[in-house]
Amino acid sequence: MSEYEKLLRSLPLDIREKIRDMLPPSFEATTITYIKGERETETSLRDRVEALERLATNSRLSELPKVIEFVDEMRNCLFSVEHEIELKEIPIEEAVNKVKEYVRAHPGCKTSDIVVALSIAPEIVVRALSILEKQGEVEGKDVER
Amino acid sequence: MLSAEGQIVYFEAATIIARKIRLCKEPVILSHAHRGQMAKAEIGRLIIDREWYPKRSELGA
């Protein structure tokens, strides 16, 4: 049984039914993959989480902590999906230009900062930096404490 | 990073991008005055971070 199921089962029946009504039928809080497949319904998912929050504030005091815990889990799940970074594989020439511009605008940036900021696969960023270093466009320094 | 397999790589800063990362709660004693933490990761990449600067000529200096 998933954490989500355990949490859901610990709630009173009437609250549980309301929550089930608000979520997609096979929703599982610990499985982000499901939401990924439901990307087009992200807005409706947000509406459902907000409805859950309203339910939490309207619930009986003794049930409130569990409902809030449930809502938090939903929000975390939604946050993970909305803020996920897709590291794309782009042509090396394009990567070289993007990385060069980024380093120029952010002197002292770290390799991983570039990967995250430009959403480019690390292998491509490292290759682009190596090319730029050989061309004398950028200079890499070891991170100092 | 095939060349680093089975080796210890020392770094000042690094970033892990992995399918799964588990931060171990117990502190690790690295030396008598140096304590730290341990994270285990599966299927991913370890980026040894470096700092990057435009060359001085680029800045016009």
N, CA and C atoms of all chains as a GROMACS GRO file, in nm:
protein
  618
    1MET      N    1   0.085  -0.120   0.000
    1MET     CA    2   0.000   0.000   0.000
    1MET      C    3   0.089   0.126   0.000
    2SER      N    4   0.059   0.219  -0.088
    2SER     CA    5   0.142   0.340  -0.097
    2SER      C    6   0.116   0.433   0.022
    3GLU      N    7   0.208   0.528   0.042
    3GLU     CA    8   0.193   0.625   0.151
    3GLU      C    9   0.061   0.702   0.134
    4TYR      N   10   0.032   0.730   0.008
    4TYR     CA   11  -0.090   0.804  -0.023
    4TYR      C   12  -0.213   0.726   0.021
    5GLU      N   13  -0.213   0.596  -0.011
    5GLU     CA   14  -0.326   0.511   0.027
    5GLU      C   15  -0.340   0.504   0.179
    6LYS      N   16  -0.222   0.491   0.247
    6LYS     CA   17  -0.224   0.483   0.394
    6LYS      C   18  -0.284   0.609   0.453
    7LEU      N   19  -0.240   0.721   0.398
    7LEU     CA   20  -0.286   0.851   0.448
    7LEU      C   21  -0.436   0.866   0.423
    8LEU      N   22  -0.476   0.825   0.304
    8LEU     CA   23  -0.617   0.837   0.267
    8LEU      C   24  -0.704   0.750   0.357
    9ARG      N   25  -0.655   0.628   0.384
    9ARG     CA   26  -0.732   0.534   0.466
    9ARG      C   27  -0.744   0.580   0.610
   10SER      N   28  -0.647   0.664   0.653
   10SER     CA   29  -0.651   0.710   0.792
   10SER      C   30  -0.755   0.821   0.812
   11LEU      N   31  -0.809   0.872   0.703
   11LEU     CA   32  -0.906   0.981   0.714
   11LEU      C   33  -1.047   0.926   0.733
   12PRO      N   34  -1.137   1.004   0.795
   12PRO     CA   35  -1.276   0.959   0.808
   12PRO      C   36  -1.339   0.938   0.671
   13LEU      N   37  -1.435   0.846   0.663
   13LEU     CA   38  -1.493   0.805   0.536
   13LEU      C   39  -1.548   0.922   0.453
   14ASP      N   40  -1.621   1.014   0.520
   14ASP     CA   41  -1.682   1.123   0.442
   14ASP      C   42  -1.576   1.214   0.378
   15ILE      N   43  -1.468   1.240   0.454
   15ILE     CA   44  -1.359   1.324   0.401
   15ILE      C   45  -1.290   1.249   0.287
   16ARG      N   46  -1.268   1.117   0.309
   16ARG     CA   47  -1.201   1.034   0.210
   16ARG      C   48  -1.278   1.037   0.077
   17GLU      N   49  -1.409   1.027   0.087
   17GLU     CA   50  -1.490   1.026  -0.035
   17GLU      C   51  -1.483   1.160  -0.108
   18LYS      N   52  -1.481   1.269  -0.027
   18LYS     CA   53  -1.471   1.401  -0.090
   18LYS      C   54  -1.339   1.413  -0.164
   19ILE      N   55  -1.230   1.366  -0.099
   19ILE     CA   56  -1.098   1.373  -0.160
   19ILE      C   57  -1.094   1.289  -0.288
   20ARG      N   58  -1.146   1.169  -0.281
   20ARG     CA   59  -1.148   1.081  -0.399
   20ARG      C   60  -1.222   1.147  -0.515
   21ASP      N   61  -1.333   1.218  -0.482
   21ASP     CA   62  -1.410   1.286  -0.587
   21ASP      C   63  -1.328   1.395  -0.655
   22MET      N   64  -1.236   1.455  -0.577
   22MET     CA   65  -1.162   1.569  -0.630
   22MET      C   66  -1.041   1.528  -0.713
   23LEU      N   67  -0.996   1.406  -0.699
   23LEU     CA   68  -0.875   1.363  -0.768
   23LEU      C   69  -0.906   1.272  -0.885
   24PRO      N   70  -0.814   1.268  -0.984
   24PRO     CA   71  -0.835   1.172  -1.093
   24PRO      C   72  -0.843   1.031  -1.034
   25PRO      N   73  -0.917   0.939  -1.097
   25PRO     CA   74  -0.946   0.808  -1.038
   25PRO      C   75  -0.823   0.730  -0.991
   26SER      N   76  -0.716   0.731  -1.073
   26SER     CA   77  -0.603   0.648  -1.034
   26SER      C   78  -0.487   0.732  -0.979
   27PHE      N   79  -0.518   0.851  -0.929
   27PHE     CA   80  -0.411   0.938  -0.882
   27PHE      C   81  -0.340   0.878  -0.762
   28GLU      N   82  -0.207   0.886  -0.765
   28GLU     CA   83  -0.131   0.839  -0.652
   28GLU      C   84  -0.027   0.945  -0.620
   29ALA      N   85  -0.034   1.000  -0.501
   29ALA     CA   86   0.051   1.115  -0.468
   29ALA      C   87   0.199   1.088  -0.484
   30THR      N   88   0.240   0.964  -0.461
   30THR     CA   89   0.384   0.936  -0.467
   30THR      C   90   0.431   0.901  -0.608
   31THR      N   91   0.339   0.898  -0.702
   31THR     CA   92   0.377   0.863  -0.839
   31THR      C   93   0.362   0.982  -0.931
   32ILE      N   94   0.472   1.050  -0.952
   32ILE     CA   95   0.470   1.170  -1.034
   32ILE      C   96   0.445   1.133  -1.180
   33THR      N   97   0.486   1.013  -1.216
   33THR     CA   98   0.470   0.967  -1.354
   33THR      C   99   0.326   0.984  -1.400
   34TYR      N  100   0.234   0.957  -1.311
   34TYR     CA  101   0.093   0.966  -1.349
   34TYR      C  102   0.060   1.108  -1.394
   35ILE      N  103   0.105   1.205  -1.312
   35ILE     CA  104   0.071   1.345  -1.343
   35ILE      C  105   0.137   1.386  -1.473
   36LYS      N  106   0.259   1.332  -1.497
   36LYS     CA  107   0.328   1.364  -1.622
   36LYS      C  108   0.239   1.327  -1.741
   37GLY      N  109   0.175   1.212  -1.731
   37GLY     CA  110   0.086   1.166  -1.836
   37GLY      C  111  -0.038   1.252  -1.847
   38GLU      N  112  -0.069   1.324  -1.741
   38GLU     CA  113  -0.190   1.406  -1.735
   38GLU      C  114  -0.158   1.553  -1.750
   39ARG      N  115  -0.046   1.580  -1.816
   39ARG     CA  116   0.003   1.717  -1.824
   39ARG      C  117  -0.105   1.816  -1.872
   40GLU      N  118  -0.185   1.771  -1.966
   40GLU     CA  119  -0.286   1.862  -2.020
   40GLU      C  120  -0.391   1.901  -1.916
   41THR      N  121  -0.401   1.822  -1.810
   41THR     CA  122  -0.502   1.854  -1.709
   41THR      C  123  -0.438   1.918  -1.586
   42GLU      N  124  -0.315   1.972  -1.603
   42GLU     CA  125  -0.245   2.031  -1.490
   42GLU      C  126  -0.326   2.141  -1.422
   43THR      N  127  -0.394   2.224  -1.504
   43THR     CA  128  -0.474   2.333  -1.448
   43THR      C  129  -0.586   2.276  -1.363
   44SER      N  130  -0.650   2.172  -1.416
   44SER     CA  131  -0.761   2.115  -1.338
   44SER      C  132  -0.706   2.049  -1.211
   45LEU      N  133  -0.584   1.996  -1.220
   45LEU     CA  134  -0.523   1.936  -1.101
   45LEU      C  135  -0.499   2.045  -0.994
   46ARG      N  136  -0.453   2.161  -1.042
   46ARG     CA  137  -0.430   2.273  -0.951
   46ARG      C  138  -0.563   2.313  -0.884
   47ASP      N  139  -0.671   2.317  -0.965
   47ASP     CA  140  -0.803   2.350  -0.909
   47ASP      C  141  -0.841   2.251  -0.799
   48ARG      N  142  -0.809   2.123  -0.827
   48ARG     CA  143  -0.844   2.019  -0.730
   48ARG      C  144  -0.764   2.035  -0.602
   49VAL      N  145  -0.636   2.070  -0.614
   49VAL     CA  146  -0.554   2.089  -0.494
   49VAL      C  147  -0.609   2.208  -0.415
   50GLU      N  148  -0.648   2.313  -0.487
   50GLU     CA  149  -0.704   2.429  -0.417
   50GLU      C  150  -0.836   2.393  -0.347
   51ALA      N  151  -0.914   2.309  -0.414
   51ALA     CA  152  -1.040   2.264  -0.351
   51ALA      C  153  -1.010   2.185  -0.224
   52LEU      N  154  -0.901   2.104  -0.232
   52LEU     CA  155  -0.860   2.025  -0.115
   52LEU      C  156  -0.819   2.117   0.000
   53GLU      N  157  -0.752   2.226  -0.036
   53GLU     CA  158  -0.711   2.323   0.066
   53GLU      C  159  -0.834   2.383   0.134
   54ARG      N  160  -0.934   2.412   0.052
   54ARG     CA  161  -1.057   2.468   0.110
   54ARG      C  162  -1.121   2.364   0.202
   55LEU      N  163  -1.117   2.239   0.159
   55LEU     CA  164  -1.173   2.131   0.240
   55LEU      C  165  -1.097   2.123   0.374
   56ALA      N  166  -0.964   2.139   0.365
   56ALA     CA  167  -0.881   2.133   0.486
   56ALA      C  168  -0.921   2.241   0.584
   57THR      N  169  -0.945   2.360   0.533
   57THR     CA  170  -0.980   2.470   0.625
   57THR      C  171  -1.122   2.454   0.679
   58ASN      N  172  -1.206   2.383   0.603
   58ASN     CA  173  -1.345   2.365   0.649
   58ASN      C  174  -1.365   2.237   0.730
   59SER      N  175  -1.260   2.155   0.741
   59SER     CA  176  -1.276   2.026   0.810
   59SER      C  177  -1.288   2.043   0.960
   60ARG      N  178  -1.337   1.936   1.024
   60ARG     CA  179  -1.344   1.938   1.169
   60ARG      C  180  -1.202   1.941   1.224
   61LEU      N  181  -1.184   2.010   1.336
   61LEU     CA  182  -1.050   2.035   1.390
   61LEU      C  183  -0.966   1.908   1.406
   62SER      N  184  -1.026   1.800   1.453
   62SER     CA  185  -0.950   1.677   1.477
   62SER      C  186  -0.897   1.616   1.348
   63GLU      N  187  -0.963   1.644   1.235
   63GLU     CA  188  -0.921   1.585   1.107
   63GLU      C  189  -0.825   1.676   1.032
   64LEU      N  190  -0.819   1.799   1.078
   64LEU     CA  191  -0.743   1.900   1.005
   64LEU      C  192  -0.597   1.862   0.977
   65PRO      N  193  -0.518   1.817   1.080
   65PRO     CA  194  -0.377   1.788   1.051
   65PRO      C  195  -0.356   1.688   0.938
   66LYS      N  196  -0.441   1.583   0.937
   66LYS     CA  197  -0.423   1.479   0.834
   66LYS      C  198  -0.460   1.532   0.696
   67VAL      N  199  -0.564   1.614   0.692
   67VAL     CA  200  -0.604   1.669   0.562
   67VAL      C  201  -0.495   1.764   0.512
   68ILE      N  202  -0.441   1.844   0.604
   68ILE     CA  203  -0.334   1.938   0.566
   68ILE      C  204  -0.212   1.861   0.516
   69GLU      N  205  -0.180   1.751   0.585
   69GLU     CA  206  -0.066   1.667   0.544
   69GLU      C  207  -0.088   1.616   0.401
   70PHE      N  208  -0.211   1.574   0.378
   70PHE     CA  209  -0.247   1.522   0.245
   70PHE      C  210  -0.233   1.632   0.139
   71VAL      N  211  -0.285   1.751   0.172
   71VAL     CA  212  -0.278   1.863   0.078
   71VAL      C  213  -0.133   1.900   0.050
   72ASP      N  214  -0.049   1.898   0.156
   72ASP     CA  215   0.093   1.930   0.139
   72ASP      C  216   0.157   1.834   0.040
   73GLU      N  217   0.121   1.706   0.055
   73GLU     CA  218   0.179   1.605  -0.033
   73GLU      C  219   0.137   1.630  -0.179
   74MET      N  220   0.009   1.667  -0.193
   74MET     CA  221  -0.042   1.699  -0.327
   74MET      C  222   0.035   1.818  -0.386
   75ARG      N  223   0.054   1.920  -0.305
   75ARG     CA  224   0.121   2.042  -0.350
   75ARG      C  225   0.266   2.012  -0.391
   76ASN      N  226   0.333   1.929  -0.308
   76ASN     CA  227   0.472   1.892  -0.339
   76ASN      C  228   0.479   1.822  -0.473
   77CYS      N  229   0.382   1.735  -0.493
   77CYS     CA  230   0.375   1.658  -0.616
   77CYS      C  231   0.358   1.752  -0.736
   78LEU      N  232   0.268   1.846  -0.721
   78LEU     CA  233   0.239   1.942  -0.826
   78LEU      C  234   0.361   2.029  -0.851
   79PHE      N  235   0.428   2.070  -0.741
   79PHE     CA  236   0.548   2.153  -0.750
   79PHE      C  237   0.657   2.080  -0.829
   80SER      N  238   0.673   1.952  -0.798
   80SER     CA  239   0.777   1.873  -0.866
   80SER      C  240   0.755   1.874  -1.016
   81VAL      N  241   0.630   1.860  -1.055
   81VAL     CA  242   0.599   1.852  -1.197
   81VAL      C  243   0.618   1.988  -1.264
   82GLU      N  244   0.572   2.095  -1.195
   82GLU     CA  245   0.580   2.228  -1.255
   82GLU      C  246   0.724   2.278  -1.267
   83HIS      N  247   0.811   2.231  -1.176
   83HIS     CA  248   0.947   2.283  -1.174
   83HIS      C  249   1.050   2.183  -1.226
   84GLU      N  250   1.006   2.080  -1.291
   84GLU     CA  251   1.104   1.982  -1.339
   84GLU      C  252   1.188   2.044  -1.453
   85ILE      N  253   1.312   2.004  -1.458
   85ILE     CA  254   1.402   2.058  -1.560
   85ILE      C  255   1.427   1.949  -1.663
   86GLU      N  256   1.399   1.979  -1.787
   86GLU     CA  257   1.427   1.882  -1.893
   86GLU      C  258   1.562   1.918  -1.955
   87LEU      N  259   1.660   1.830  -1.941
   87LEU     CA  260   1.792   1.857  -1.996
   87LEU      C  261   1.795   1.810  -2.141
   88LYS      N  262   1.793   1.908  -2.231
   88LYS     CA  263   1.778   1.877  -2.373
   88LYS      C  264   1.913   1.852  -2.442
   89GLU      N  265   1.906   1.770  -2.545
   89GLU     CA  266   2.026   1.750  -2.628
   89GLU      C  267   2.010   1.839  -2.750
   90ILE      N  268   2.098   1.938  -2.762
   90ILE     CA  269   2.090   2.030  -2.875
   90ILE      C  270   2.220   2.022  -2.954
   91PRO      N  271   2.219   2.071  -3.079
   91PRO     CA  272   2.343   2.065  -3.158
   91PRO      C  273   2.455   2.141  -3.086
   92ILE      N  274   2.577   2.091  -3.099
   92ILE     CA  275   2.691   2.146  -3.026
   92ILE      C  276   2.716   2.294  -3.062
   93GLU      N  277   2.694   2.329  -3.190
   93GLU     CA  278   2.718   2.469  -3.233
   93GLU      C  279   2.625   2.563  -3.155
   94GLU      N  280   2.499   2.521  -3.144
   94GLU     CA  281   2.400   2.601  -3.072
   94GLU      C  282   2.439   2.611  -2.923
   95ALA      N  283   2.483   2.497  -2.869
   95ALA     CA  284   2.522   2.494  -2.726
   95ALA      C  285   2.640   2.586  -2.700
   96VAL      N  286   2.737   2.584  -2.792
   96VAL     CA  287   2.857   2.669  -2.776
   96VAL      C  288   2.815   2.817  -2.766
   97ASN      N  289   2.726   2.859  -2.855
   97ASN     CA  290   2.681   3.000  -2.853
   97ASN      C  291   2.607   3.034  -2.724
   98LYS      N  292   2.516   2.943  -2.683
   98LYS     CA  293   2.437   2.969  -2.562
   98LYS      C  294   2.526   2.975  -2.439
   99VAL      N  295   2.620   2.880  -2.430
   99VAL     CA  296   2.708   2.873  -2.313
   99VAL      C  297   2.798   2.997  -2.308
  100LYS      N  298   2.848   3.038  -2.424
  100LYS     CA  299   2.935   3.157  -2.432
  100LYS      C  300   2.859   3.280  -2.381
  101GLU      N  301   2.736   3.298  -2.427
  101GLU     CA  302   2.654   3.411  -2.383
  101GLU      C  303   2.628   3.405  -2.233
  102TYR      N  304   2.600   3.283  -2.184
  102TYR     CA  305   2.568   3.268  -2.042
  102TYR      C  306   2.688   3.304  -1.955
  103VAL      N  307   2.806   3.253  -1.993
  103VAL     CA  308   2.927   3.280  -1.913
  103VAL      C  309   2.958   3.430  -1.917
  104ARG      N  310   2.937   3.492  -2.032
  104ARG     CA  311   2.963   3.635  -2.044
  104ARG      C  312   2.870   3.714  -1.949
  105ALA      N  313   2.746   3.669  -1.940
  105ALA     CA  314   2.648   3.738  -1.854
  105ALA      C  315   2.661   3.699  -1.707
  106HIS      N  316   2.721   3.584  -1.680
  106HIS     CA  317   2.732   3.536  -1.541
  106HIS      C  318   2.874   3.492  -1.509
  107PRO      N  319   2.968   3.586  -1.502
  107PRO     CA  320   3.106   3.545  -1.473
  107PRO      C  321   3.114   3.474  -1.338
  108GLY      N  322   3.188   3.365  -1.332
  108GLY     CA  323   3.203   3.291  -1.206
  108GLY      C  324   3.097   3.182  -1.188
  109CYS      N  325   3.012   3.163  -1.292
  109CYS     CA  326   2.908   3.060  -1.280
  109CYS      C  327   2.973   2.921  -1.280
  110LYS      N  328   2.906   2.828  -1.215
  110LYS     CA  329   2.959   2.691  -1.209
  110LYS      C  330   2.903   2.608  -1.326
  111THR      N  331   2.972   2.499  -1.355
  111THR     CA  332   2.928   2.412  -1.465
  111THR      C  333   2.781   2.371  -1.448
  112SER      N  334   2.747   2.331  -1.325
  112SER     CA  335   2.609   2.285  -1.302
  112SER      C  336   2.508   2.400  -1.314
  113ASP      N  337   2.552   2.524  -1.282
  113ASP     CA  338   2.462   2.640  -1.299
  113ASP      C  339   2.423   2.653  -1.447
  114ILE      N  340   2.523   2.631  -1.532
  114ILE     CA  341   2.499   2.644  -1.677
  114ILE      C  342   2.402   2.535  -1.724
  115VAL      N  343   2.426   2.413  -1.674
  115VAL     CA  344   2.340   2.299  -1.712
  115VAL      C  345   2.194   2.330  -1.676
  116VAL      N  346   2.175   2.376  -1.553
  116VAL     CA  347   2.038   2.401  -1.504
  116VAL      C  348   1.977   2.523  -1.573
  117ALA      N  349   2.054   2.631  -1.581
  117ALA     CA  350   1.998   2.756  -1.638
  117ALA      C  351   1.961   2.740  -1.785
  118LEU      N  352   2.044   2.668  -1.860
  118LEU     CA  353   2.017   2.654  -2.003
  118LEU      C  354   1.939   2.527  -2.037
  119SER      N  355   1.917   2.442  -1.937
  119SER     CA  356   1.846   2.314  -1.957
  119SER      C  357   1.908   2.233  -2.072
  120ILE      N  358   2.039   2.221  -2.068
  120ILE     CA  359   2.109   2.144  -2.170
  120ILE      C  360   2.177   2.025  -2.101
  121ALA      N  361   2.181   1.912  -2.168
  121ALA     CA  362   2.242   1.791  -2.111
  121ALA      C  363   2.387   1.820  -2.069
  122PRO      N  364   2.429   1.771  -1.951
  122PRO     CA  365   2.562   1.802  -1.901
  122PRO      C  366   2.676   1.766  -1.996
  123GLU      N  367   2.661   1.654  -2.068
  123GLU     CA  368   2.768   1.613  -2.162
  123GLU      C  369   2.790   1.721  -2.267
  124ILE      N  370   2.680   1.780  -2.313
  124ILE     CA  371   2.690   1.882  -2.419
  124ILE      C  372   2.750   2.012  -2.362
  125VAL      N  373   2.708   2.048  -2.239
  125VAL     CA  374   2.762   2.170  -2.176
  125VAL      C  375   2.913   2.155  -2.155
  126VAL      N  376   2.954   2.040  -2.105
  126VAL     CA  377   3.097   2.017  -2.078
  126VAL      C  378   3.176   2.023  -2.210
  127ARG      N  379   3.118   1.964  -2.315
  127ARG     CA  380   3.186   1.968  -2.446
  127ARG      C  381   3.195   2.112  -2.498
  128ALA      N  382   3.086   2.186  -2.482
  128ALA     CA  383   3.085   2.325  -2.528
  128ALA      C  384   3.188   2.409  -2.452
  129LEU      N  385   3.197   2.386  -2.321
  129LEU     CA  386   3.294   2.461  -2.240
  129LEU      C  387   3.437   2.428  -2.283
  130SER      N  388   3.459   2.300  -2.313
  130SER     CA  389   3.592   2.259  -2.355
  130SER      C  390   3.629   2.327  -2.487
  131ILE      N  391   3.534   2.333  -2.580
  131ILE     CA  392   3.558   2.400  -2.709
  131ILE      C  393   3.589   2.549  -2.686
  132LEU      N  394   3.505   2.613  -2.602
  132LEU     CA  395   3.523   2.756  -2.576
  132LEU      C  396   3.656   2.786  -2.506
  133GLU      N  397   3.697   2.692  -2.420
  133GLU     CA  398   3.824   2.712  -2.349
  133GLU      C  399   3.940   2.702  -2.449
  134LYS      N  400   3.931   2.604  -2.539
  134LYS     CA  401   4.036   2.588  -2.640
  134LYS      C  402   4.042   2.709  -2.734
  135GLN      N  403   3.923   2.767  -2.761
  135GLN     CA  404   3.917   2.884  -2.849
  135GLN      C  405   3.962   3.012  -2.777
  136GLY      N  406   3.981   3.000  -2.645
  136GLY     CA  407   4.023   3.117  -2.567
  136GLY      C  408   3.909   3.213  -2.535
  137GLU      N  409   3.786   3.163  -2.546
  137GLU     CA  410   3.669   3.248  -2.519
  137GLU      C  411   3.636   3.252  -2.370
  138VAL      N  412   3.656   3.140  -2.302
  138VAL     CA  413   3.626   3.135  -2.158
  138VAL      C  414   3.744   3.071  -2.085
  139GLU      N  415   3.742   3.092  -1.954
  139GLU     CA  416   3.851   3.039  -1.871
  139GLU      C  417   3.788   2.965  -1.753
  140GLY      N  418   3.828   2.841  -1.733
  140GLY     CA  419   3.775   2.764  -1.621
  140GLY      C  420   3.871   2.764  -1.503
  141LYS      N  421   3.817   2.781  -1.385
  141LYS     CA  422   3.900   2.779  -1.264
  141LYS      C  423   3.842   2.679  -1.166
  142ASP      N  424   3.931   2.614  -1.090
  142ASP     CA  425   3.881   2.522  -0.988
  142ASP      C  426   3.807   2.602  -0.881
  143VAL      N  427   3.703   2.542  -0.828
  143VAL     CA  428   3.627   2.608  -0.722
  143VAL      C  429   3.714   2.612  -0.597
  144GLU      N  430   3.721   2.730  -0.537
  144GLU     CA  431   3.802   2.743  -0.415
  144GLU      C  432   3.711   2.757  -0.295
  145ARG      N  433   3.761   2.705  -0.183
  145ARG     CA  434   3.684   2.717  -0.060
  145ARG      C  435   3.686   2.859  -0.006
  146MET      N  436   3.092   0.878  -1.683
  146MET     CA  437   3.229   0.903  -1.637
  146MET      C  438   3.301   0.770  -1.619
  147LEU      N  439   3.319   0.701  -1.728
  147LEU     CA  440   3.378   0.568  -1.722
  147LEU      C  441   3.517   0.569  -1.658
  148SER      N  442   3.596   0.675  -1.687
  148SER     CA  443   3.733   0.679  -1.638
  148SER      C  444   3.739   0.685  -1.486
  149ALA      N  445   3.630   0.727  -1.422
  149ALA     CA  446   3.633   0.742  -1.276
  149ALA      C  447   3.573   0.622  -1.205
  150GLU      N  448   3.529   0.522  -1.281
  150GLU     CA  449   3.466   0.406  -1.219
  150GLU      C  450   3.564   0.336  -1.125
  151GLY      N  451   3.520   0.308  -1.006
  151GLY     CA  452   3.604   0.240  -0.910
  151GLY      C  453   3.713   0.328  -0.851
  152GLN      N  454   3.706   0.458  -0.877
  152GLN     CA  455   3.806   0.549  -0.823
  152GLN      C  456   3.741   0.647  -0.728
  153ILE      N  457   3.824   0.711  -0.647
  153ILE     CA  458   3.774   0.819  -0.563
  153ILE      C  459   3.812   0.950  -0.630
  154VAL      N  460   3.716   1.037  -0.646
  154VAL     CA  461   3.743   1.166  -0.709
  154VAL      C  462   3.727   1.273  -0.601
  155TYR      N  463   3.830   1.351  -0.577
  155TYR     CA  464   3.821   1.459  -0.478
  155TYR      C  465   3.773   1.585  -0.547
  156PHE      N  466   3.684   1.657  -0.479
  156PHE     CA  467   3.634   1.781  -0.540
  156PHE      C  468   3.599   1.884  -0.434
  157GLU      N  469   3.598   2.009  -0.478
  157GLU     CA  470   3.555   2.118  -0.389
  157GLU      C  471   3.405   2.137  -0.402
  158ALA      N  472   3.355   2.121  -0.524
  158ALA     CA  473   3.211   2.136  -0.547
  158ALA      C  474   3.170   2.041  -0.659
  159ALA      N  475   3.059   1.977  -0.640
  159ALA     CA  476   3.009   1.885  -0.743
  159ALA      C  477   2.857   1.882  -0.738
  160THR      N  478   2.798   1.840  -0.847
  160THR     CA  479   2.651   1.830  -0.854
  160THR      C  480   2.617   1.692  -0.909
  161ILE      N  481   2.521   1.629  -0.845
  161ILE     CA  482   2.479   1.496  -0.891
  161ILE      C  483   2.343   1.509  -0.959
  162ILE      N  484   2.334   1.452  -1.077
  162ILE     CA  485   2.204   1.442  -1.144
  162ILE      C  486   2.181   1.292  -1.159
  163ALA      N  487   2.083   1.239  -1.090
  163ALA     CA  488   2.066   1.094  -1.091
  163ALA      C  489   1.920   1.054  -1.080
  164ARG      N  490   1.895   0.932  -1.119
  164ARG     CA  491   1.759   0.877  -1.111
  164ARG      C  492   1.714   0.875  -0.965
  165LYS      N  493   1.808   0.839  -0.876
  165LYS     CA  494   1.772   0.828  -0.736
  165LYS      C  495   1.888   0.877  -0.649
  166ILE      N  496   1.859   0.963  -0.553
  166ILE     CA  497   1.962   1.012  -0.462
  166ILE      C  498   1.910   0.993  -0.319
  167ARG      N  499   1.991   0.928  -0.237
  167ARG     CA  500   1.948   0.906  -0.098
  167ARG      C  501   2.053   0.970  -0.006
  168LEU      N  502   2.008   1.069   0.071
  168LEU     CA  503   2.099   1.136   0.165
  168LEU      C  504   2.097   1.057   0.296
  169CYS      N  505   2.215   1.009   0.338
  169CYS     CA  506   2.222   0.933   0.462
  169CYS      C  507   2.225   1.031   0.579
  170LYS      N  508   2.147   1.001   0.680
  170LYS     CA  509   2.130   1.096   0.790
  170LYS      C  510   2.252   1.099   0.883
  171GLU      N  511   2.320   0.985   0.897
  171GLU     CA  512   2.430   0.977   0.992
  171GLU      C  513   2.549   1.061   0.947
  172PRO      N  514   2.608   1.141   1.040
  172PRO     CA  515   2.728   1.216   1.001
  172PRO      C  516   2.844   1.121   0.975
  173VAL      N  517   2.930   1.159   0.883
  173VAL     CA  518   3.047   1.076   0.849
  173VAL      C  519   3.172   1.151   0.896
  174ILE      N  520   3.259   1.081   0.970
  174ILE     CA  521   3.383   1.143   1.015
  174ILE      C  522   3.490   1.119   0.908
  175LEU      N  523   3.528   1.227   0.841
  175LEU     CA  524   3.628   1.214   0.733
  175LEU      C  525   3.770   1.222   0.788
  176SER      N  526   3.787   1.304   0.892
  176SER     CA  527   3.914   1.310   0.963
  176SER      C  528   3.880   1.363   1.102
  177HIS      N  529   3.980   1.377   1.191
  177HIS     CA  530   3.947   1.414   1.328
  177HIS      C  531   3.875   1.550   1.336
  178ALA      N  532   3.896   1.636   1.236
  178ALA     CA  533   3.833   1.768   1.244
  178ALA      C  534   3.737   1.793   1.128
  179HIS      N  535   3.708   1.690   1.056
  179HIS     CA  536   3.632   1.710   0.931
  179HIS      C  537   3.516   1.611   0.924
  180ARG      N  538   3.397   1.662   0.946
  180ARG     CA  539   3.280   1.576   0.938
  180ARG      C  540   3.194   1.615   0.818
  181GLY      N  541   3.120   1.522   0.771
  181GLY     CA  542   3.036   1.554   0.656
  181GLY      C  543   2.916   1.461   0.648
  182GLN      N  544   2.859   1.453   0.533
  182GLN     CA  545   2.742   1.369   0.512
  182GLN      C  546   2.770   1.278   0.392
  183MET      N  547   2.682   1.180   0.375
  183MET     CA  548   2.699   1.089   0.262
  183MET      C  549   2.568   1.081   0.184
  184ALA      N  550   2.580   1.080   0.053
  184ALA     CA  551   2.462   1.061  -0.032
  184ALA      C  552   2.493   0.948  -0.129
  185LYS      N  553   2.398   0.858  -0.145
  185LYS     CA  554   2.417   0.750  -0.242
  185LYS      C  555   2.328   0.778  -0.362
  186ALA      N  556   2.381   0.754  -0.478
  186ALA     CA  557   2.304   0.783  -0.598
  186ALA      C  558   2.308   0.664  -0.694
  187GLU      N  559   2.203   0.654  -0.773
  187GLU     CA  560   2.196   0.545  -0.872
  187GLU      C  561   2.166   0.602  -1.010
  188ILE      N  562   2.229   0.549  -1.108
  188ILE     CA  563   2.209   0.583  -1.249
  188ILE      C  564   2.206   0.734  -1.271
  189GLY      N  565   2.321   0.791  -1.290
  189GLY     CA  566   2.324   0.935  -1.312
  189GLY      C  567   2.460   0.987  -1.350
  190ARG      N  568   2.475   1.115  -1.328
  190ARG     CA  569   2.600   1.182  -1.365
  190ARG      C  570   2.648   1.265  -1.248
  191LEU      N  571   2.779   1.272  -1.232
  191LEU     CA  572   2.838   1.357  -1.130
  191LEU      C  573   2.916   1.465  -1.204
  192ILE      N  574   2.874   1.589  -1.184
  192ILE     CA  575   2.945   1.700  -1.248
  192ILE      C  576   3.042   1.758  -1.148
  193ILE      N  577   3.171   1.752  -1.177
  193ILE     CA  578   3.269   1.818  -1.092
  193ILE      C  579   3.267   1.965  -1.136
  194ASP      N  580   3.217   2.050  -1.047
  194ASP     CA  581   3.198   2.189  -1.086
  194ASP      C  582   3.328   2.267  -1.098
  195ARG      N  583   3.333   2.352  -1.198
  195ARG     CA  584   3.441   2.451  -1.211
  195ARG      C  585   3.372   2.586  -1.227
  196GLU      N  586   3.448   2.691  -1.200
  196GLU     CA  587   3.392   2.826  -1.220
  196GLU      C  588   3.438   2.877  -1.356
  197TRP      N  589   3.347   2.943  -1.425
  197TRP     CA  590   3.376   2.986  -1.562
  197TRP      C  591   3.370   3.138  -1.576
  198TYR      N  592   3.471   3.192  -1.641
  198TYR     CA  593   3.480   3.337  -1.662
  198TYR      C  594   3.505   3.365  -1.810
  199PRO      N  595   3.451   3.478  -1.858
  199PRO     CA  596   3.490   3.516  -1.994
  199PRO      C  597   3.638   3.557  -1.991
  200LYS      N  598   3.709   3.531  -2.097
  200LYS     CA  599   3.850   3.572  -2.101
  200LYS      C  600   3.857   3.724  -2.095
  201ARG      N  601   3.968   3.777  -2.037
  201ARG     CA  602   3.980   3.922  -2.016
  201ARG      C  603   3.957   4.002  -2.146
  202SER      N  604   4.009   3.946  -2.259
  202SER     CA  605   3.992   4.017  -2.387
  202SER      C  606   3.844   4.035  -2.420
  203GLU      N  607   3.764   3.932  -2.374
  203GLU     CA  608   3.619   3.938  -2.397
  203GLU      C  609   3.557   4.056  -2.322
  204LEU      N  610   3.615   4.086  -2.204
  204LEU     CA  611   3.562   4.195  -2.121
  204LEU      C  612   3.613   4.331  -2.168
  205GLY      N  613   3.708   4.328  -2.258
  205GLY     CA  614   3.764   4.452  -2.308
  205GLY      C  615   3.867   4.511  -2.214
  206ALA      N  616   3.921   4.428  -2.121
  206ALA     CA  617   4.018   4.478  -2.024
  206ALA      C  618   4.159   4.463  -2.078
   0.00000   0.00000   0.00000
